[in-house]
């Protein structure tokens, strides 16, 4: 029972067989297991909420080594309802879900909300690049306090179909890094891009007919802005004939954002030859793409990614989580004061010339002309 806890966030409660979760053969104990076990998920959110029987499994990769782990819940007919119908993220967001991630993330010992900071900004930038919705909550497992978690959409055909208003049967998703078993077409496309002459009209016409250029541009900008160093495997490509059948990109898992001044390094640096750079570095050689990229970057730096807007977003998440952090830290270690220091580090990273560093790094990798600097970035360089 969860009574008189006085939480300021919604409360999610998971009821599950203790042995199947925490016993010697349990999924939490054997966290690399792919096994899924039955559970009940209940959300208490003011006067609203839901309760639903579903399946639960462990979720994540490196983060599963941490004491505080993430989970994924799947809604399947064998448990009861095969979909959760609930306005989890408001009336303007998708209303149906076949799975959710109950996420702790690798940032939980630090700011807690690093991933949500950047993915929320990506959502504000528009639908060119797909980013998950999020709702922070307090998690209980079998009545035991488990700390601050975030309910996030799970990347799947249903999620993409809901966001773009298309049929999920038409959606194709490929996880990076791509291999020959699951992504032959896009692997061949990336190989083609490495060898193509980007200013040859035939090469460019073909490549731009296969890749959603605006999606690629927004993804590159958001990855560069967040200085994410875990880019090569935290990337999904998706497409649908109802969206022109061009490959689009999904932006997620930004726990390693703003740790280093690596702006554009993981999308444009000649020091790396990761798969996605077959698109990012080589497309930048095309004059039309370069102009569209610089125009969009300048637009986003003035609006969604302006220092004023991003500082306000940091302060929003800080205020949202602040009342719950002391108990979270008591449960998982560290202190409220240490958390305040980690949030201040985010503010310092922003205010210590982050946007100017972005432009400087971009210049280093693509050799901006003086006219380009003046036209697109004069405000930050003068």
C-alpha positions as CSV (number, residue, x, y, z in Angstrom):
1,X,0.0,0.0,0.0
2,X,1.2,3.5,-0.8
3,X,-0.4,5.9,1.7
4,X,0.4,9.4,2.9
5,X,3.7,9.6,1.0
6,X,3.0,13.2,-0.1
7,X,4.8,12.8,-3.5
8,X,4.8,15.8,-5.9
9,X,5.2,13.5,-8.9
10,X,2.8,10.9,-10.3
11,X,3.3,7.5,-8.6
12,X,3.8,4.3,-10.7
13,X,3.4,1.0,-8.8
14,X,4.5,-2.4,-10.2
15,X,3.1,-5.5,-8.5
16,X,5.1,-8.6,-9.5
17,X,6.0,-12.0,-8.2
18,X,9.0,-11.4,-5.9
19,X,10.8,-14.6,-6.9
20,X,10.3,-14.0,-10.6
21,X,11.8,-10.5,-10.2
22,X,14.4,-10.8,-7.4
23,X,14.9,-14.5,-6.8
24,X,17.9,-16.6,-7.9
25,X,16.3,-17.0,-11.4
26,X,14.6,-13.6,-11.4
27,X,15.0,-11.1,-14.2
28,X,16.4,-8.4,-11.9
29,X,19.0,-10.8,-10.6
30,X,19.8,-12.0,-14.1
31,X,19.5,-8.6,-15.7
32,X,20.9,-9.7,-19.1
33,X,18.0,-12.1,-19.4
34,X,15.5,-11.4,-22.2
35,X,12.7,-13.1,-20.1
36,X,9.4,-11.3,-19.6
37,X,7.3,-12.0,-16.6
38,X,3.7,-11.0,-15.7
39,X,3.0,-7.9,-13.6
40,X,0.5,-5.2,-12.9
41,X,1.3,-1.5,-13.6
42,X,-0.8,1.2,-11.9
43,X,-0.3,4.9,-12.3
44,X,-1.7,7.4,-9.7
45,X,-1.9,10.9,-11.2
46,X,-4.0,13.3,-9.3
47,X,-7.7,12.3,-9.9
48,X,-6.7,10.2,-13.0
49,X,-4.5,7.2,-13.7
50,X,-4.8,3.6,-14.9
51,X,-4.2,0.0,-13.8
52,X,-3.3,-2.7,-16.3
53,X,-1.9,-6.2,-16.4
54,X,1.1,-6.5,-18.6
55,X,4.6,-8.1,-19.0
56,X,7.8,-6.7,-17.6
57,X,11.4,-7.3,-18.6
58,X,14.8,-5.6,-18.0
59,X,15.7,-2.7,-20.3
60,X,19.0,-1.2,-21.4
61,X,22.6,-2.1,-22.0
62,X,25.4,-0.6,-20.0
63,X,22.9,0.9,-17.5
64,X,21.9,-2.5,-16.4
65,X,25.2,-2.8,-14.5
66,X,24.1,0.0,-12.2
67,X,22.2,-0.8,-9.0
68,X,19.2,1.3,-10.2
69,X,18.0,-0.4,-13.4
70,X,15.4,0.3,-16.1
71,X,12.5,-1.8,-17.1
72,X,10.2,-2.2,-20.1
73,X,6.5,-3.0,-19.8
74,X,4.7,-4.7,-22.7
75,X,0.9,-4.7,-23.1
76,X,-0.1,-8.0,-24.7
77,X,-3.4,-9.8,-25.2
78,X,-2.2,-12.7,-23.1
79,X,-2.1,-10.5,-20.1
80,X,-5.4,-8.8,-20.8
81,X,-5.5,-5.6,-22.9
82,X,-3.1,-5.5,-25.9
83,X,-2.8,-1.7,-25.7
84,X,-2.7,0.9,-23.0
85,X,-5.2,3.6,-23.8
86,X,-4.5,6.7,-21.7
87,X,-3.4,10.3,-22.3
88,X,-0.1,9.7,-20.6
89,X,1.5,12.8,-22.1
90,X,-1.5,15.0,-22.6
91,X,-4.3,15.2,-25.0
92,X,-2.1,16.4,-27.9
93,X,0.2,13.4,-27.7
94,X,-0.4,9.8,-28.7
95,X,-3.1,8.0,-26.7
96,X,-2.3,4.4,-27.4
97,X,0.8,2.4,-26.3
98,X,1.8,-1.2,-26.8
99,X,4.9,-0.7,-24.5
100,X,6.6,1.8,-22.2
101,X,10.1,2.2,-20.8
102,X,10.3,2.7,-17.1
103,X,13.7,4.4,-17.2
104,X,16.3,5.3,-14.7
105,X,19.0,6.1,-17.1
106,X,22.8,6.3,-16.5
107,X,22.4,9.9,-15.4
108,X,20.5,9.1,-12.2
109,X,23.6,9.6,-10.0
110,X,24.1,13.1,-11.6
111,X,21.4,15.5,-12.8
112,X,18.7,12.7,-13.3
113,X,17.1,14.6,-16.2
114,X,19.9,15.0,-18.7
115,X,18.2,12.8,-21.3
116,X,14.8,14.5,-20.9
117,X,16.4,17.9,-21.2
118,X,17.7,17.2,-24.7
119,X,14.9,15.0,-26.0
120,X,12.3,17.6,-25.0
121,X,14.3,20.2,-27.0
122,X,14.3,17.9,-30.0
123,X,10.5,17.6,-29.7
124,X,10.2,21.3,-29.7
125,X,12.3,21.5,-32.8
126,X,9.5,19.7,-34.7
127,X,8.8,16.3,-36.1
128,X,11.7,16.0,-38.6
129,X,13.6,13.9,-36.0
130,X,11.6,11.7,-33.7
131,X,12.1,12.0,-29.9
132,X,10.3,10.3,-27.1
133,X,7.7,11.9,-24.8
134,X,8.5,11.7,-21.1
135,X,6.8,11.8,-17.7
136,X,8.7,11.6,-14.5
137,X,7.2,9.6,-11.7
138,X,8.0,7.9,-8.4
139,X,8.2,4.1,-8.8
140,X,7.2,1.5,-6.2
141,X,7.8,-2.2,-6.7
142,X,5.6,-4.4,-4.5
143,X,5.0,-1.4,-2.2
144,X,8.8,-0.6,-1.8
145,X,10.0,2.9,-2.8
146,X,12.2,2.6,-5.8
147,X,13.0,6.3,-6.6
148,X,12.6,8.8,-9.4
149,X,11.9,7.1,-12.8
150,X,10.7,8.4,-16.2
151,X,7.9,6.8,-18.2
152,X,9.0,7.0,-21.8
153,X,7.6,5.8,-25.1
154,X,9.3,2.7,-26.3
155,X,10.6,2.9,-29.9
156,X,8.4,0.6,-32.0
157,X,6.2,0.6,-35.0
158,X,3.2,1.7,-32.9
159,X,5.1,4.7,-31.5
160,X,6.2,5.9,-35.0
161,X,2.7,5.3,-36.5
162,X,1.1,7.3,-33.6
163,X,3.4,10.3,-34.0
164,X,3.1,10.5,-37.8
165,X,-0.5,9.4,-38.2
166,X,0.3,6.4,-40.4
167,X,-0.3,2.7,-40.3
168,X,2.1,0.7,-38.1
169,X,2.1,-2.1,-40.7
170,X,4.0,0.2,-43.1
171,X,6.8,1.1,-40.6
172,X,10.3,-0.3,-40.9
173,X,12.8,0.3,-38.1
174,X,16.6,-0.4,-38.2
175,X,18.8,-0.2,-35.2
176,X,22.3,1.2,-35.5
177,X,25.0,0.0,-36.0
178,X,23.4,-1.7,-38.9
179,X,24.3,-5.3,-39.9
180,X,23.7,-7.3,-43.0
181,X,21.0,-9.4,-41.3
182,X,18.6,-6.6,-40.3
183,X,19.5,-3.6,-42.5
184,X,20.9,-4.6,-45.8
185,X,19.3,-1.7,-47.8
186,X,20.4,1.1,-45.5
187,X,23.8,-0.5,-45.1
188,X,24.2,-0.5,-48.9
189,X,22.9,3.1,-49.0
190,X,25.6,4.2,-46.4
191,X,28.2,2.4,-48.4
192,X,27.1,4.2,-51.6
193,X,27.3,7.5,-49.7
194,X,30.9,6.9,-48.7
195,X,31.9,6.5,-52.3
196,X,29.6,9.0,-54.0
197,X,30.5,12.4,-55.5
198,X,28.1,14.5,-53.5
199,X,28.1,17.3,-56.1
200,X,27.3,14.9,-59.0
201,X,23.6,15.6,-59.7
202,X,22.8,11.9,-60.3
203,X,24.5,10.8,-57.0
204,X,22.8,13.5,-55.0
205,X,19.4,12.9,-56.6
206,X,19.6,9.3,-55.6
207,X,20.8,9.8,-52.1
208,X,18.4,12.6,-51.3
209,X,15.5,10.4,-52.6
210,X,16.5,7.8,-50.1
211,X,17.2,9.9,-47.0
212,X,14.9,12.5,-45.4
213,X,17.4,15.4,-45.6
214,X,15.6,17.6,-43.0
215,X,15.5,14.7,-40.6
216,X,19.2,14.1,-40.9
217,X,19.9,17.8,-40.5
218,X,17.9,18.1,-37.3
219,X,19.4,14.9,-35.9
220,X,23.0,16.1,-36.6
221,X,22.2,19.5,-34.9
222,X,20.7,17.9,-31.8
223,X,23.6,15.4,-31.5
224,X,26.1,18.2,-31.8
225,X,24.3,20.5,-29.4
226,X,24.1,17.8,-26.8
227,X,27.8,16.8,-27.4
228,X,26.6,13.2,-27.1
229,X,29.5,10.8,-27.1
230,X,27.4,7.7,-27.3
231,X,26.0,8.3,-30.8
232,X,27.0,5.4,-33.0
233,X,24.7,2.8,-31.3
234,X,21.9,5.1,-29.9
235,X,20.4,5.7,-33.3
236,X,17.4,4.2,-35.1
237,X,16.5,4.7,-38.8
238,X,12.9,4.3,-39.8
239,X,10.8,4.8,-42.9
240,X,7.3,4.2,-44.3
241,X,5.9,4.5,-47.8
242,X,3.3,6.8,-46.2
243,X,6.1,9.2,-45.3
244,X,7.7,9.1,-48.8
245,X,9.7,5.9,-47.9
246,X,12.8,8.0,-47.1
247,X,14.9,7.0,-44.1
248,X,14.4,9.3,-41.1
249,X,16.3,9.3,-37.8
250,X,15.3,9.0,-34.1
251,X,17.1,10.9,-31.4
252,X,17.3,9.3,-27.9
253,X,19.4,8.1,-24.9
254,X,21.4,11.3,-24.3
255,X,22.8,10.4,-20.9
256,X,26.3,11.2,-22.2
257,X,25.4,14.7,-23.3
258,X,27.3,17.8,-22.0
259,X,30.1,15.9,-20.4
260,X,32.7,17.0,-22.9
261,X,33.2,19.9,-25.4
262,X,32.8,17.5,-28.3
263,X,30.4,19.6,-30.4
264,X,30.1,18.0,-33.9
265,X,32.9,15.6,-33.2
266,X,30.7,12.6,-33.4
267,X,28.9,13.6,-36.6
268,X,31.6,15.4,-38.6
269,X,35.1,14.7,-37.2
270,X,37.6,13.1,-39.7
271,X,38.9,11.1,-36.7
272,X,36.0,8.7,-36.8
273,X,34.4,6.6,-39.5
274,X,31.3,5.3,-37.8
275,X,28.5,4.1,-40.0
276,X,26.3,7.2,-39.7
277,X,29.1,9.4,-40.8
278,X,28.7,8.0,-44.3
279,X,25.7,10.2,-44.3
280,X,26.6,13.1,-42.1
281,X,30.1,13.9,-43.3
282,X,29.6,13.1,-46.9
283,X,26.2,14.9,-47.2
284,X,27.9,18.0,-45.9
285,X,30.0,18.0,-49.1
286,X,26.9,18.8,-51.1
287,X,26.4,22.6,-51.6
288,X,22.6,22.4,-51.3
289,X,22.7,20.3,-48.2
290,X,25.3,22.5,-46.6
291,X,23.2,25.6,-47.2
292,X,20.1,23.9,-45.8
293,X,22.1,22.7,-42.8
294,X,23.5,26.1,-41.9
295,X,20.2,27.8,-42.4
296,X,18.5,25.3,-40.0
297,X,21.3,25.5,-37.5
298,X,21.1,29.3,-37.3
299,X,17.3,29.1,-36.9
300,X,17.5,26.6,-34.1
301,X,20.2,28.5,-32.2
302,X,18.0,31.6,-32.3
303,X,14.9,29.7,-31.0
304,X,14.7,26.3,-29.5
305,X,18.4,26.1,-28.7
306,X,18.9,29.7,-27.5
307,X,20.6,30.1,-24.1
308,X,17.4,31.6,-22.7
309,X,15.2,28.8,-23.8
310,X,17.5,26.0,-22.7
311,X,18.2,27.6,-19.3
312,X,14.4,27.8,-18.7
313,X,14.1,24.1,-19.6
314,X,16.9,23.2,-17.1
315,X,15.1,25.2,-14.4
316,X,11.8,23.5,-15.3
317,X,13.2,20.0,-14.7
318,X,15.1,21.2,-11.7
319,X,11.9,22.6,-10.0
320,X,9.9,19.5,-11.1
321,X,12.3,17.0,-9.4
322,X,13.6,19.1,-6.5
323,X,11.1,18.0,-3.8
324,X,11.7,14.3,-4.6
325,X,15.5,14.4,-4.8
326,X,16.3,14.0,-1.0
327,X,14.5,10.7,-0.8
328,X,15.9,9.5,-4.2
329,X,19.4,10.2,-2.9
330,X,18.7,8.5,0.4
331,X,17.6,5.4,-1.6
332,X,20.4,5.3,-4.2
333,X,23.3,7.2,-2.6
334,X,24.8,10.7,-2.7
335,X,23.1,13.9,-1.4
336,X,20.7,16.6,-2.3
337,X,23.5,19.1,-2.3
338,X,25.5,17.0,-4.7
339,X,22.5,16.9,-7.0
340,X,22.3,20.7,-6.9
341,X,25.9,20.8,-7.9
342,X,25.3,18.5,-10.9
343,X,22.4,20.7,-12.1
344,X,24.6,23.8,-11.7
345,X,27.2,22.0,-14.0
346,X,24.5,21.9,-16.7
347,X,23.9,25.6,-16.3
348,X,27.6,26.3,-16.4
349,X,28.1,24.2,-19.5
350,X,25.5,26.3,-21.2
351,X,26.6,29.7,-20.0
352,X,30.3,29.1,-20.7
353,X,30.0,29.9,-24.4
354,X,28.5,26.7,-25.5
355,X,26.9,28.1,-28.7
356,X,30.1,29.8,-29.8
357,X,32.0,26.6,-29.2
358,X,29.5,24.8,-31.4
359,X,30.2,27.2,-34.3
360,X,34.0,27.1,-33.7
361,X,33.9,23.3,-33.9
362,X,31.8,23.4,-37.0
363,X,34.3,25.7,-38.6
364,X,37.0,23.3,-37.7
365,X,35.3,20.4,-39.4
366,X,33.8,22.1,-42.5
367,X,35.9,25.3,-42.9
368,X,33.2,27.9,-42.9
369,X,33.7,30.8,-45.2
370,X,33.7,34.4,-43.8
371,X,30.5,35.0,-45.6
372,X,28.9,32.0,-44.0
373,X,30.1,33.1,-40.6
374,X,28.6,36.5,-41.0
375,X,25.4,35.4,-42.6
376,X,24.5,32.6,-40.3
377,X,26.4,33.1,-37.0
378,X,27.4,36.7,-36.7
379,X,25.4,37.2,-33.5
380,X,27.5,34.6,-31.7
381,X,30.9,35.4,-33.2
382,X,31.0,39.2,-33.1
